[in-house]
Each structure stands twice: as C-alpha cells, then as structure tokens.
C-alpha cells in the first residue's frame, strides 16, 4: 500500500486531508511543519508528499527545494497544496520542483486524483 506524507500546520486541514486520502485506500503519515517533514522523509521515505506552503520553522517552498536537491529523495513526488492560489504561486511552486499544485479550497476528487496519478508515474 502506498504511503502519503501530509505536511500541514493546521490541525483541521491536516485531519481533513488525511481522512480523504485514507478513505481512498492510502496509508497516511503527518507532519506539522517543514522541519518535521524533512526528518520524516529521511526516516521513512513516503511515496508522495502533500505539502502546504505557509508553515512555521520552514515553508513548503524550502522543503520542496531540499527534497528535490537530495539524490535520496529527488524522485519522491510533491503535491503543493496551498491557499496561495494565484498564477504566480503555482508558477513558483513548480519552479521549486513540485510535481503538482492544488489551490485550497479544493475538490476532494482533485486531491485524490492528483495523488493517485503521481503514484502511477
């Protein structure tokens, strides 16, 4: 079974995203900020990372850059999932190495479909 790391500082958002992904048959682990996310990825490499951008200690852009710069984690797909939904935000997220970008609020089918598509590639 595939594992998704959900990185989100809002407990409510983290729980909602986790419930959606678990309900579609995925195993979910969580981190509440960027530093915790990097520690988690090193310990147990997930199949996909769903990553918020605005977080304490380290933002999602920096986490994505670090994951994509490390040969051990560069092939882990990253889905940026943020309330920053302007075209520039999407562009900047993809420039950091994100494989997909979803703006909040999103449709549950959009998130699940995006994650499952990245798991197939």
C-alpha distances in whole Angstrom, upper triangle without the diagonal:
4,7,10,13,16,19,22,25,26,25,25,23,20,20,20,18,15,16,16,12,11,13,11,8,6,7,10,13,16,20,23,25,25,26,23,20,22,22,18,17,19,18,14,13,11,10,12,15,17,20,23,27,29,28,30,31,29,28,25,28,28,25,24,27,26,22,23,26,24,24,21,19,21,18,16,16,18,19,22,22,26,29,31,31,34,34,35,32,29,31,31,28,27,30,28,25,23,21,21,23,23,26,27,27,25,23,20,19,20,18,15,16,17,13,12,15,14,11,12,15
4,7,10,13,16,19,23,24,23,23,21,18,18,18,15,13,15,14,10,10,13,11,8,6,6,9,11,14,17,20,22,21,23,20,17,19,19,16,14,17,16,12,11,8,6,8,11,13,17,20,23,26,25,27,28,26,25,22,24,25,21,20,23,22,19,20,23,21,21,18,16,17,15,12,12,14,15,18,19,23,26,27,28,31,30,31,28,26,28,28,24,23,26,24,21,19,17,18,20,20,23,24,25,22,21,18,18,18,15,13,14,14,10,9,12,11,8,10,13
4,7,10,13,16,19,20,19,20,18,15,16,16,13,11,13,13,10,10,13,12,10,6,5,6,7,10,13,17,18,18,19,17,14,15,16,12,11,14,13,10,9,5,5,7,9,11,14,17,20,23,22,24,24,22,22,19,21,22,18,18,21,20,16,18,21,20,20,17,14,16,14,11,12,13,14,16,17,20,24,25,26,29,29,30,26,25,27,26,22,22,25,22,20,18,17,17,19,19,22,22,23,21,21,18,18,18,15,13,15,14,10,11,14,12,10,13,15
4,6,10,12,16,17,17,17,15,12,13,14,10,9,12,11,8,9,13,12,11,7,6,5,6,8,11,14,15,15,17,15,12,14,15,11,10,14,14,11,9,6,6,5,6,7,10,13,17,19,18,21,21,20,19,16,18,19,15,15,18,18,15,17,20,19,19,17,14,15,14,10,10,10,10,13,13,17,20,22,22,25,26,26,23,21,23,23,19,19,22,20,18,15,14,14,16,16,18,18,20,18,18,15,16,15,12,11,13,12,8,10,13,11,10,13,15
4,6,10,13,15,14,16,13,10,12,13,10,9,12,13,10,11,15,15,14,10,9,6,5,5,7,10,12,12,13,11,8,10,12,8,8,12,12,10,9,6,8,6,5,6,8,11,14,16,15,17,18,16,15,13,16,16,13,13,16,16,13,15,18,17,19,16,13,15,14,11,11,10,10,12,12,15,18,20,21,24,25,25,22,20,23,21,18,19,21,18,17,14,15,15,15,16,18,18,19,18,19,17,18,17,13,13,16,14,11,13,16,13,13,17,17
4,6,10,11,11,12,10,7,9,10,7,7,11,11,9,11,14,14,15,12,10,7,6,5,6,8,10,11,13,11,8,12,13,11,11,15,15,13,13,10,11,9,6,5,6,8,12,14,13,15,16,15,14,12,15,16,13,13,17,17,14,17,20,19,21,19,16,17,17,13,12,10,10,10,10,12,15,17,19,22,23,23,20,19,21,20,17,18,21,18,17,14,15,14,14,13,15,14,16,15,17,15,16,15,12,13,15,14,11,14,16,15,15,18,19
4,7,9,10,12,10,7,11,12,10,10,14,14,13,15,18,18,19,15,14,10,9,6,5,6,6,7,10,9,6,10,12,10,11,14,15,14,14,12,14,11,7,6,5,6,9,10,9,11,13,11,10,9,12,13,10,11,15,14,13,16,19,18,21,19,16,17,18,14,13,11,10,10,9,11,14,15,18,21,22,22,18,18,20,18,15,17,19,16,16,14,15,15,14,14,15,14,16,16,18,17,19,18,14,16,18,16,14,17,19,17,17,21,21
4,6,7,9,7,5,9,10,9,10,13,14,14,16,18,19,20,17,16,13,11,8,7,5,6,9,12,10,9,13,15,13,14,18,18,18,17,15,17,14,11,8,7,5,8,9,7,10,12,12,10,9,13,14,12,14,17,17,16,19,21,22,24,23,19,20,21,18,16,13,12,10,9,9,11,14,16,19,21,21,17,18,20,19,16,18,20,18,18,16,17,16,15,14,14,12,14,15,17,16,19,18,14,16,19,17,16,19,21,19,20,24,24
4,6,9,8,7,10,12,12,13,16,17,17,19,21,22,23,21,19,15,14,10,8,4,6,9,11,11,11,14,15,15,17,19,20,20,20,18,20,18,14,12,10,8,9,8,6,7,10,11,10,11,14,15,14,16,19,19,19,21,23,24,26,25,22,23,24,21,20,17,16,13,12,11,12,15,18,21,23,22,19,20,22,20,18,21,23,20,21,19,21,20,18,16,16,14,16,17,20,19,22,21,18,20,23,21,20,23,25,23,24,28,28
4,6,5,6,9,10,11,12,14,15,17,18,20,21,23,21,20,16,15,11,10,7,9,13,15,14,14,18,19,18,20,23,23,22,23,21,22,19,16,13,12,9,12,10,9,11,14,14,13,14,17,18,17,19,22,22,22,24,27,27,30,28,25,26,27,23,22,19,17,15,12,11,12,15,17,21,23,23,20,21,24,22,20,23,25,22,23,21,22,21,18,16,15,13,14,16,18,17,21,20,17,19,22,21,20,23,25,24,25,28,29
4,6,5,6,9,10,10,12,14,15,16,18,20,21,19,18,14,13,10,10,8,11,15,16,14,15,19,19,17,20,23,22,22,22,20,22,20,17,14,14,12,15,14,12,13,16,17,16,16,20,21,19,21,24,24,23,26,28,28,31,29,26,27,28,24,23,20,18,17,15,14,15,18,20,24,27,27,23,24,27,25,23,25,28,25,26,23,24,22,21,19,18,15,16,17,19,17,21,21,18,19,23,22,20,23,26,25,25,29,30
4,5,5,6,9,10,11,12,14,15,16,19,20,19,18,15,15,12,13,11,14,17,20,18,18,21,22,20,22,25,25,24,24,22,23,20,18,15,15,13,16,15,14,16,19,20,18,18,22,23,21,23,26,26,25,28,30,31,33,31,28,29,29,25,24,21,19,17,14,14,14,18,19,23,26,26,23,23,27,26,23,26,28,26,27,23,24,22,20,17,16,13,13,15,16,15,19,19,16,18,21,21,20,22,25,25,25,28,30
4,5,5,6,8,10,11,12,14,15,17,19,17,17,14,14,11,12,11,13,15,18,17,16,19,21,19,20,24,24,23,22,19,20,17,15,12,12,10,13,13,13,15,18,18,16,15,19,20,19,19,23,24,23,25,28,28,30,28,25,26,26,22,20,17,15,14,10,11,11,15,16,20,22,23,20,20,23,22,20,22,25,23,23,20,21,18,16,14,13,10,10,11,13,12,16,15,13,15,18,17,16,19,22,21,22,25,26
4,6,5,6,9,10,11,12,14,16,17,15,14,10,10,7,9,8,11,14,16,14,13,17,18,15,17,20,20,19,19,16,18,15,13,10,10,10,13,13,12,15,17,17,16,14,18,19,17,18,22,22,20,23,26,26,28,26,22,24,23,20,18,16,14,13,11,12,14,17,18,22,24,24,21,21,24,23,20,22,25,22,22,19,20,18,17,15,15,13,13,14,15,13,17,16,13,14,18,17,15,18,21,20,20,24,25
4,6,5,6,9,10,10,12,14,15,14,13,10,11,9,11,11,14,17,19,17,16,20,20,18,19,23,22,20,21,18,19,17,15,13,14,13,17,17,16,18,20,20,19,18,22,23,21,21,25,25,23,26,29,28,30,28,25,26,26,22,21,19,17,17,14,15,16,20,21,25,27,28,24,24,27,26,23,25,28,26,25,22,23,21,19,17,17,15,15,15,15,13,16,17,14,15,18,18,17,19,22,21,21,24,26
4,5,5,6,9,10,11,13,15,14,14,12,13,12,14,14,16,19,21,19,18,22,23,20,21,25,24,22,22,19,19,17,15,13,14,13,17,17,17,20,22,22,20,19,22,24,22,22,26,26,24,26,30,30,31,29,26,27,26,22,21,18,16,16,13,14,15,18,19,23,25,26,23,22,26,25,22,24,27,26,25,22,22,19,18,15,15,12,12,12,12,10,13,14,11,12,16,16,15,17,20,20,20,23,25
4,5,5,6,9,10,11,13,11,12,9,11,10,12,13,15,17,20,18,16,19,20,18,18,22,22,20,19,16,16,13,12,9,11,11,15,16,16,19,21,20,18,16,19,21,19,19,23,23,21,23,26,26,28,26,22,23,22,19,17,15,12,13,10,12,14,17,17,21,23,24,21,20,23,23,19,21,24,22,22,18,18,16,15,12,13,11,11,10,11,8,11,12,8,9,13,13,11,14,17,16,17,20,22
4,5,5,6,8,10,11,9,9,6,8,8,11,12,15,17,19,17,15,18,19,16,17,20,20,17,17,14,15,13,12,10,12,13,17,18,17,20,22,21,20,18,21,22,19,20,23,23,21,23,26,26,27,25,22,23,22,18,17,16,14,15,13,15,17,20,21,25,26,27,24,23,26,25,22,23,26,24,23,20,19,18,17,15,17,15,15,14,14,11,14,14,11,11,14,15,12,14,17,17,16,20,22
4,6,5,6,9,10,10,10,9,11,11,15,16,19,21,23,20,19,22,23,19,20,24,23,20,20,17,17,16,15,13,16,16,20,21,21,23,25,25,23,21,24,26,23,23,27,27,25,27,30,30,31,28,25,27,25,21,20,19,17,18,15,18,19,22,23,26,28,29,26,25,28,28,25,26,29,27,26,23,22,20,20,17,18,16,16,14,14,10,13,15,12,11,15,16,14,15,18,19,18,21,23
4,6,5,7,9,9,11,10,13,13,16,17,20,21,24,22,20,23,24,21,21,25,24,21,21,17,17,15,14,12,15,16,20,21,21,24,26,25,23,21,24,26,23,23,26,27,24,26,29,29,30,28,25,26,24,20,18,17,15,16,14,16,18,21,21,24,26,27,24,23,26,26,23,24,27,26,25,21,20,18,17,15,16,14,14,12,11,7,9,11,9,7,11,13,11,12,15,16,16,18,21
4,5,5,7,6,8,7,10,12,15,17,19,20,22,20,18,20,22,18,18,22,21,18,17,14,13,11,12,10,14,15,19,21,21,24,26,24,22,20,22,24,21,21,24,25,22,23,27,26,27,25,21,23,21,17,15,15,13,15,14,17,19,21,21,25,26,27,24,22,25,25,22,22,26,24,22,19,18,16,16,15,17,16,16,14,13,9,10,11,8,6,10,11,9,10,13,13,13,15,18
4,5,5,5,6,6,10,12,16,18,20,22,24,21,19,22,22,18,19,22,21,18,18,14,14,13,14,13,16,18,22,24,23,25,27,26,25,22,25,27,23,23,27,27,24,26,29,28,28,26,23,25,23,19,18,18,16,18,17,20,22,25,25,29,30,31,28,26,29,29,25,26,29,27,25,22,21,20,20,18,20,19,19,17,16,12,13,15,12,10,13,15,12,12,16,16,15,17,20
4,5,7,9,10,14,15,19,21,23,25,27,24,22,25,26,22,22,26,25,22,21,18,17,16,17,16,19,20,24,26,25,28,30,29,27,25,28,29,26,26,30,30,27,28,32,31,32,29,26,27,25,22,20,20,18,20,18,21,23,26,26,29,30,32,29,27,30,31,27,28,31,30,28,24,23,21,21,19,21,19,19,16,15,11,12,14,12,10,13,15,13,13,16,17,16,18,21
4,6,9,11,14,16,20,22,24,25,27,25,22,25,26,22,22,25,24,21,20,17,15,14,16,15,18,20,24,26,26,29,31,29,27,24,27,29,26,25,28,29,26,27,30,30,30,27,25,25,23,20,18,18,17,19,18,21,23,26,25,28,29,31,28,26,29,29,26,26,29,28,26,22,20,19,20,18,20,19,19,16,14,10,10,12,11,7,10,12,10,9,13,14,13,15,18
4,7,9,13,16,20,22,24,25,27,24,22,24,25,21,21,24,22,19,18,15,14,14,16,16,19,22,25,28,27,30,31,30,28,25,28,29,26,25,29,28,25,26,30,29,29,26,23,25,22,19,18,19,18,21,20,23,25,28,28,31,31,33,30,28,30,31,27,27,30,29,26,23,21,20,22,20,23,22,22,19,18,14,14,16,13,10,12,14,12,10,14,15,12,14,18
4,6,10,13,16,19,21,22,23,21,18,20,21,17,17,20,19,15,15,11,10,10,12,13,16,19,22,25,24,27,28,26,25,22,25,26,22,22,25,25,21,23,26,25,25,22,20,21,19,16,15,16,15,18,17,21,24,26,26,29,30,31,28,26,28,28,24,24,28,26,23,20,19,18,20,19,21,21,21,19,18,14,14,15,12,10,12,13,10,9,13,13,11,13,16
4,7,10,14,17,19,20,21,18,16,18,18,14,14,17,16,13,13,10,10,11,12,13,16,19,22,24,23,25,26,25,24,21,24,25,21,21,24,24,20,22,25,24,24,21,19,21,19,16,16,16,16,18,18,21,24,27,27,30,31,32,28,27,29,29,25,25,28,26,24,21,20,20,21,20,23,22,23,21,20,17,17,18,15,13,15,16,12,12,16,15,12,16,18
4,7,10,13,16,17,18,15,13,16,16,12,13,16,15,12,12,9,10,10,10,10,13,15,19,21,19,21,22,21,21,18,21,22,18,19,22,21,19,21,24,23,23,20,18,20,19,15,15,14,14,16,16,18,21,24,25,28,29,29,26,25,27,26,23,23,26,24,22,19,19,18,19,18,20,19,20,19,19,16,17,17,14,12,16,15,12,13,16,15,14,17,19
4,7,11,13,14,15,12,10,13,12,9,10,13,12,10,11,8,11,11,10,10,12,14,18,19,17,19,19,19,19,17,20,20,16,17,21,19,17,20,22,21,22,19,17,19,18,15,15,14,15,16,16,18,21,23,25,28,29,29,26,25,27,26,22,23,26,23,22,19,19,19,20,19,21,20,21,20,21,18,20,20,16,15,19,18,14,16,19,17,16,19,21
4,7,9,11,12,9,8,11,11,9,11,14,13,12,13,11,13,12,10,9,10,12,15,16,14,15,16,15,16,14,18,18,14,16,19,18,16,19,22,21,23,20,17,19,19,16,16,14,14,15,14,16,19,21,23,26,27,27,24,23,26,24,21,22,24,21,21,18,19,19,19,18,19,18,19,19,20,18,20,20,16,16,19,18,15,18,20,18,18,22,23
4,6,8,9,6,5,9,9,8,10,13,12,12,13,12,15,13,10,10,9,10,13,13,11,12,12,12,13,12,15,15,12,14,17,16,15,18,20,19,22,19,17,19,20,16,16,14,15,14,14,15,18,20,22,25,27,26,22,22,25,22,19,21,23,20,20,18,19,19,19,18,19,18,20,20,22,20,22,22,18,19,22,20,17,20,22,20,20,24,24
4,7,9,7,7,11,11,11,13,16,16,16,17,16,18,16,13,12,10,9,12,11,8,9,10,10,11,11,15,15,12,15,18,17,17,20,22,21,24,22,19,21,22,19,19,16,16,15,14,14,16,18,21,24,26,25,21,22,24,22,19,22,23,20,21,19,21,20,19,18,19,17,19,20,22,21,23,22,19,20,23,21,19,22,25,22,23,26,27
4,6,5,6,9,10,11,12,15,16,16,17,16,18,16,13,12,9,9,9,9,6,6,7,7,8,8,12,11,9,12,15,14,14,17,19,19,22,20,18,19,21,18,18,15,15,13,13,13,16,17,20,22,24,23,19,20,22,19,17,20,21,17,18,17,20,19,18,18,18,18,20,21,23,22,25,23,20,22,24,22,20,23,25,22,23,27,27
4,5,5,6,9,10,11,13,14,15,15,15,17,15,11,11,9,9,9,9,7,7,7,5,6,6,9,8,6,9,11,10,11,14,15,15,19,17,15,16,18,16,16,13,14,12,13,14,16,17,20,22,23,21,18,19,20,17,15,17,18,14,15,15,17,18,17,18,19,19,21,22,24,23,25,23,20,22,24,21,19,23,24,21,22,26,25
4,5,5,6,9,10,11,13,15,15,16,18,17,14,15,12,13,13,13,10,9,7,6,9,10,12,10,8,11,13,11,12,15,16,15,18,17,15,17,19,17,18,16,17,16,17,18,20,20,23,25,27,25,21,22,23,20,18,20,21,17,18,18,20,21,21,22,22,22,25,25,28,27,29,27,23,25,27,24,22,25,27,24,24,28,27
4,6,5,6,9,10,11,12,13,14,17,16,13,14,12,13,14,14,11,10,9,9,11,12,14,13,10,13,15,13,13,17,18,16,19,17,15,18,19,17,18,16,17,16,17,18,21,22,24,27,28,27,23,24,25,23,20,22,23,19,19,18,21,21,21,22,23,22,24,25,27,25,27,26,22,23,26,24,21,24,26,23,23,26,26
4,5,5,6,9,10,11,11,10,13,12,9,10,9,11,12,13,11,12,11,9,10,10,12,11,8,10,13,11,10,14,15,14,17,15,12,14,16,13,14,12,13,13,14,16,19,20,22,25,26,24,21,21,22,20,17,19,20,16,16,15,17,18,18,19,20,20,22,22,24,23,24,23,19,20,23,20,17,20,22,19,19,23,22
4,5,5,6,9,10,10,11,14,13,10,13,11,13,14,15,13,13,12,10,11,11,12,10,7,9,11,8,8,11,12,11,14,12,10,12,14,12,14,13,15,15,17,18,21,22,24,26,27,25,22,22,23,20,17,19,19,15,15,15,17,19,19,21,22,23,25,25,27,26,27,25,22,23,25,22,19,22,23,20,20,23,23
4,6,5,6,9,10,12,15,15,13,15,14,16,17,18,15,15,13,12,14,14,16,14,11,13,15,12,11,15,15,13,16,13,12,15,17,14,17,16,18,18,20,21,24,25,27,30,30,29,25,25,27,24,21,23,23,19,19,19,21,22,23,24,25,25,28,27,29,28,29,28,24,25,27,24,21,24,25,22,22,25,25
4,5,5,6,7,9,12,12,11,13,13,15,17,18,16,16,15,14,15,14,17,15,12,14,16,13,12,15,16,14,16,13,12,15,16,13,15,14,16,17,18,20,24,24,27,29,30,29,25,25,26,24,21,22,23,20,19,18,19,21,21,22,24,24,26,25,27,25,26,25,21,22,24,22,19,21,23,20,19,22,23
4,5,5,5,6,10,10,9,12,12,15,17,19,17,18,16,15,15,14,16,14,10,11,13,11,9,12,13,11,13,10,8,11,12,9,12,12,14,16,18,20,23,24,26,28,28,27,24,23,24,22,19,20,21,17,16,16,17,18,20,21,23,24,26,25,26,24,25,24,20,21,22,20,17,19,20,17,16,20,19
4,6,6,9,12,13,12,16,16,18,20,22,19,20,18,16,18,16,18,16,12,14,15,11,10,13,13,10,12,8,8,12,13,11,15,15,18,19,21,23,27,27,29,31,31,30,27,26,27,25,22,22,23,19,18,18,19,21,23,25,27,27,30,29,30,28,29,28,24,24,26,23,20,22,23,20,19,22,22
4,6,9,13,14,14,17,17,20,22,23,21,21,19,18,20,19,21,19,15,17,18,15,13,16,17,14,15,11,11,15,16,14,17,17,20,21,23,25,28,29,31,34,34,33,30,29,30,28,25,25,26,23,21,21,22,24,25,26,28,29,30,30,31,28,29,29,25,25,27,25,21,23,24,21,20,23,23
4,6,10,12,12,15,16,19,21,24,21,22,21,20,21,19,21,20,16,17,19,16,13,16,18,15,15,11,11,14,14,12,14,15,18,20,21,24,27,28,30,33,33,32,29,28,29,27,24,24,26,22,20,20,20,22,23,24,27,27,29,28,29,26,27,26,22,22,23,22,18,19,21,18,16,20,20
4,7,9,9,13,15,18,20,23,21,22,21,19,19,17,19,18,14,14,16,14,11,13,15,12,12,9,7,11,10,8,11,12,15,17,19,22,26,27,28,30,30,30,26,25,26,25,21,21,22,19,17,17,17,19,21,22,25,26,27,26,27,24,25,24,20,20,21,19,16,17,18,15,14,17,17
4,6,7,10,12,16,18,21,20,22,21,19,19,16,18,18,14,14,16,15,12,14,16,14,15,12,9,12,11,7,9,10,13,15,17,20,23,24,25,28,28,28,25,23,25,23,20,20,22,19,17,15,15,16,18,19,22,23,24,23,23,21,21,20,17,16,17,16,12,13,15,12,11,14,15
4,7,10,13,17,19,22,22,24,24,21,21,17,19,19,16,14,17,16,13,14,17,15,15,12,10,11,9,6,7,9,11,15,16,20,23,24,25,27,27,27,24,22,23,23,19,19,21,19,16,14,13,14,17,18,21,22,24,21,22,19,19,18,15,14,15,13,10,10,12,9,7,10,11
4,7,10,13,16,19,19,21,21,19,18,14,16,17,13,12,15,15,11,13,16,15,16,14,10,11,9,6,5,6,8,11,13,16,20,21,21,24,23,24,21,18,20,20,16,16,18,16,13,11,10,11,13,14,17,18,20,18,19,17,17,15,12,12,13,10,7,9,10,7,7,11,11
4,6,10,12,15,15,17,18,15,14,11,13,14,10,9,13,13,10,12,15,15,16,14,11,12,11,7,6,5,6,8,10,13,17,18,19,21,21,21,18,17,18,17,14,14,16,14,12,10,10,10,12,13,15,16,18,17,18,16,17,15,12,13,14,11,9,12,13,10,11,14,14
4,7,10,13,13,16,17,15,13,10,12,14,11,10,14,15,13,14,17,18,19,18,14,15,14,11,9,6,5,6,6,10,13,15,16,19,19,19,16,15,17,16,12,14,16,14,13,10,10,9,9,10,12,12,14,13,15,13,15,13,9,11,13,10,8,12,13,11,12,16,16
4,6,9,10,13,14,12,9,6,9,11,8,8,12,13,11,13,16,17,19,18,14,15,15,12,10,7,6,5,6,8,11,12,14,17,18,17,14,13,15,14,10,12,15,12,12,9,11,10,9,10,11,12,14,14,16,16,17,15,12,14,16,13,12,15,16,14,15,19,19
4,6,7,11,13,11,8,6,9,11,10,10,13,15,14,16,19,20,22,21,18,18,19,16,14,10,9,6,5,5,8,9,12,15,16,16,12,12,15,14,11,13,15,13,14,11,14,12,10,10,10,10,12,13,16,16,18,16,13,16,18,15,14,18,19,17,19,22,22
4,6,10,11,9,5,4,6,9,9,9,12,14,14,15,18,19,22,22,18,18,20,17,15,12,10,7,7,6,8,8,11,13,15,13,10,11,13,11,9,12,13,11,13,11,14,13,11,11,11,11,14,15,18,19,21,18,16,19,20,17,17,21,21,19,21,24,24
4,7,10,8,5,7,9,11,11,12,15,16,17,19,20,22,25,25,21,22,23,21,19,15,14,11,10,8,9,9,12,14,16,15,12,14,16,13,12,16,17,14,17,15,18,17,14,14,13,12,15,17,20,21,23,21,18,21,23,21,20,24,25,23,25,28,27
4,7,6,5,7,10,11,10,13,15,15,16,19,20,21,25,24,21,21,23,20,20,16,15,12,12,10,12,12,16,18,20,19,15,17,19,16,15,18,19,16,18,17,19,19,16,16,15,15,17,19,22,22,25,22,20,22,25,22,21,25,26,24,25,29,28
4,6,7,10,12,12,12,15,16,16,18,20,21,22,25,25,22,23,25,22,22,19,19,16,16,14,15,16,19,21,23,22,18,20,22,19,18,21,21,18,20,19,23,22,20,20,19,18,21,22,26,25,28,26,23,26,28,26,24,28,29,27,28,31,31
4,7,10,12,10,10,14,15,14,16,19,19,20,23,23,20,22,24,22,22,19,20,17,18,17,18,18,22,23,25,23,20,22,23,20,18,21,21,18,20,20,23,23,21,22,22,21,24,25,28,28,30,28,25,28,30,27,25,29,30,27,28,32,31
4,7,8,7,7,10,11,11,13,15,16,17,20,20,17,18,21,19,19,16,17,14,15,15,17,16,19,21,22,20,17,19,20,16,15,18,17,14,16,16,19,20,18,20,19,20,22,23,27,26,28,26,23,25,27,24,23,27,27,24,26,29,28
4,6,6,6,9,10,11,13,15,16,17,21,20,18,18,20,18,17,14,14,11,12,11,13,12,16,17,19,16,13,15,16,13,11,15,15,12,14,13,17,17,15,16,16,16,19,20,24,24,26,23,20,23,25,22,21,24,25,22,24,27,26
4,5,5,6,9,10,10,12,14,16,19,18,15,15,17,15,14,10,10,8,9,9,12,11,14,16,17,15,12,12,14,11,9,12,12,9,11,10,13,13,12,13,14,15,17,18,21,21,23,20,17,20,21,18,17,21,21,18,20,23,22
4,6,5,6,9,10,11,12,15,18,18,15,14,16,15,14,11,11,9,11,11,14,12,14,15,15,13,10,11,12,8,7,9,9,6,9,9,12,13,12,14,15,16,19,20,23,23,24,21,19,22,22,19,19,22,22,19,21,24,22
4,5,5,6,9,10,10,12,16,17,14,14,16,15,15,12,14,12,14,14,17,15,18,19,19,17,14,15,15,11,10,12,11,8,10,11,15,16,15,17,18,20,22,23,26,26,27,24,22,24,25,22,21,24,24,21,23,26,24
4,6,5,6,9,10,11,14,14,11,11,14,12,12,10,12,10,13,14,17,16,19,20,20,18,15,16,16,13,11,13,13,9,10,10,13,15,14,17,18,19,22,22,25,24,25,23,20,22,23,20,18,21,22,18,20,23,22
4,5,5,6,8,10,13,13,10,9,11,10,10,7,9,9,12,13,17,16,17,19,18,17,14,13,14,11,8,10,10,6,6,7,10,11,12,15,16,18,21,21,23,23,23,21,18,20,21,17,16,19,19,16,17,20,19
4,6,5,6,9,12,13,11,9,12,12,12,10,13,12,15,16,19,18,19,20,19,17,15,15,14,11,10,10,9,5,6,9,12,14,15,18,19,21,24,24,26,26,27,24,21,23,24,20,19,22,22,18,20,23,20
4,5,5,6,10,11,9,9,12,12,13,12,14,14,17,18,22,20,22,23,23,21,18,18,18,15,13,14,13,9,9,11,14,16,17,20,22,23,26,26,28,28,29,26,23,25,25,22,20,23,23,19,21,23,21
4,6,6,8,8,5,6,9,8,9,9,12,13,16,18,21,21,22,24,23,21,19,18,18,16,13,13,13,10,9,10,12,15,16,19,21,23,25,24,26,26,26,23,21,22,22,19,17,20,20,16,17,20,18
4,6,7,9,6,4,7,8,9,9,12,13,17,19,22,21,22,23,22,20,18,17,16,14,12,11,11,8,6,8,10,14,15,19,21,23,26,25,27,26,26,24,21,22,22,19,18,20,19,15,17,19,16
4,6,9,8,6,10,11,13,13,16,17,20,22,25,23,25,25,24,22,20,20,18,16,15,14,13,10,9,12,14,17,19,22,24,26,29,28,31,30,30,27,25,26,26,23,21,24,23,19,20,22,20
4,5,5,6,9,10,13,13,17,18,21,23,27,26,27,28,27,25,23,22,22,19,17,17,16,13,12,14,16,19,21,24,26,28,31,30,32,31,31,28,26,26,27,23,21,23,23,19,20,22,20
4,6,5,8,10,13,15,18,20,23,26,29,28,29,30,29,28,26,24,23,22,20,18,18,15,13,15,16,20,22,25,28,30,33,31,33,32,31,29,26,27,27,24,22,23,22,19,19,21,18
4,6,8,9,12,14,18,20,23,25,29,28,30,31,30,29,27,25,25,23,21,20,20,17,15,16,17,20,22,25,28,29,32,30,32,30,30,28,25,25,26,23,20,22,22,18,17,19,18
4,6,5,9,10,14,16,19,22,25,25,26,28,27,26,23,22,22,20,17,17,17,14,12,13,13,16,19,21,24,26,28,27,28,27,27,24,22,22,22,19,17,19,19,15,15,17,15
4,6,8,10,13,15,19,21,25,24,25,26,25,23,21,20,19,18,15,14,14,12,9,10,11,14,17,20,23,25,28,26,28,27,26,24,21,22,22,18,17,19,18,14,15,17,14
4,6,9,13,15,18,21,25,24,25,26,25,24,22,20,20,19,16,15,15,14,10,11,10,13,16,19,23,25,27,25,26,25,24,22,20,20,19,16,14,16,15,11,11,13,11
4,6,10,13,16,19,22,22,23,25,24,24,21,19,19,19,15,14,16,14,10,10,9,12,15,17,20,22,24,22,23,22,21,19,17,17,17,14,12,13,13,9,10,12,11
4,7,10,13,16,20,20,20,22,21,21,18,16,17,16,13,12,14,12,9,7,6,8,11,14,17,19,21,19,20,19,18,16,13,14,14,11,9,11,10,7,8,11,9
4,6,9,12,16,16,17,19,18,18,15,13,14,14,10,10,12,10,8,5,5,7,9,11,14,16,18,17,18,17,17,15,12,13,14,10,9,12,12,9,11,14,12
4,6,10,13,13,14,16,16,16,13,11,13,13,9,10,13,11,10,6,6,5,6,7,10,12,14,13,15,14,14,11,9,11,11,8,7,11,11,9,11,14,14
4,6,10,10,11,13,13,13,10,9,11,11,7,9,12,10,10,6,8,6,5,6,8,10,13,12,15,15,16,13,10,13,14,11,11,14,14,13,15,18,17
4,7,9,9,12,14,14,11,10,13,13,10,12,15,14,14,10,11,9,6,5,6,7,9,9,12,12,14,11,9,12,13,11,11,15,15,14,17,19,19
4,5,7,10,12,13,9,9,13,12,10,13,15,14,15,12,14,11,8,7,5,5,8,9,13,14,16,13,12,15,17,14,15,19,19,18,20,23,23
4,6,9,12,13,10,11,14,14,12,15,18,17,18,16,17,14,11,9,6,5,7,9,13,15,17,15,14,17,19,17,18,21,22,21,24,26,26
4,6,9,9,6,8,11,11,10,13,15,15,17,14,16,14,10,9,7,8,10,12,16,18,19,16,16,19,20,18,19,23,23,22,24,27,26
4,7,8,6,7,10,11,10,13,15,16,17,14,16,13,9,8,5,7,9,10,14,16,18,15,15,18,19,16,18,22,21,21,24,26,25
4,5,5,7,9,10,11,13,14,16,17,16,17,14,11,11,8,11,13,14,17,20,21,17,18,22,21,19,21,24,23,23,26,28,27
4,5,5,6,9,10,11,12,14,16,14,16,13,10,11,10,13,15,15,18,21,21,18,18,22,21,18,21,24,22,22,25,27,25
4,5,5,6,8,10,10,12,14,14,16,14,12,13,12,15,17,18,21,23,24,20,20,24,23,20,22,25,24,23,26,28,26
4,5,5,6,9,10,11,13,11,14,12,9,10,9,12,15,15,19,21,22,18,18,21,21,18,20,23,22,21,24,26,24
4,5,5,6,9,10,11,9,11,9,6,8,8,12,14,14,17,19,19,15,15,19,18,15,17,20,19,17,21,23,21
4,5,5,6,9,10,10,11,10,9,12,12,16,18,18,21,22,22,19,18,22,21,17,19,22,20,19,22,24,22
4,5,5,6,9,9,12,12,10,13,13,16,19,19,22,24,24,20,19,23,22,19,20,23,22,20,23,25,23
4,5,5,7,6,9,8,7,10,11,14,17,17,20,21,21,17,16,19,19,15,16,20,18,16,19,22,20
4,5,5,5,7,7,7,11,13,16,19,18,20,21,21,17,17,19,18,15,16,19,17,15,18,20,17
4,5,7,10,11,11,15,16,19,22,21,24,25,25,21,20,23,22,18,19,22,20,18,21,22,20
4,6,9,11,11,15,16,19,22,21,24,24,25,21,20,22,22,18,18,21,20,17,20,22,19
4,6,9,10,14,16,19,22,21,23,23,23,20,18,20,20,16,16,18,17,14,17,18,16
4,6,7,11,13,16,19,17,19,19,19,16,14,16,16,12,12,15,14,11,14,16,14
4,7,10,14,17,19,17,18,18,17,14,13,14,13,10,10,12,11,8,11,13,11
4,7,10,13,15,13,15,15,14,11,10,12,11,7,9,12,10,9,12,14,13
4,7,10,12,11,13,14,14,10,10,13,12,9,11,14,13,12,15,17,16
4,7,9,7,9,11,11,8,7,11,11,9,11,14,14,13,16,18,18
4,6,6,10,12,13,10,10,14,14,12,14,17,17,17,20,22,22
3,5,9,11,13,11,10,14,15,14,15,18,19,19,21,24,24
4,7,9,12,10,10,14,15,15,16,19,20,20,22,25,25
4,6,8,7,7,10,12,11,13,16,16,17,19,21,22
4,5,5,7,9,10,11,13,15,16,17,19,21,22
4,5,5,6,8,10,11,12,14,16,17,19,21
4,6,5,6,8,10,10,12,14,15,16,18
4,6,5,6,9,10,10,12,14,16,17
4,6,5,6,9,10,11,12,15,16
4,6,5,6,8,10,11,12,15
4,6,5,6,9,10,11,13
4,6,5,6,9,10,11
4,5,5,6,9,10
4,5,5,6,9
4,5,5,7
4,5,5
4,6
4
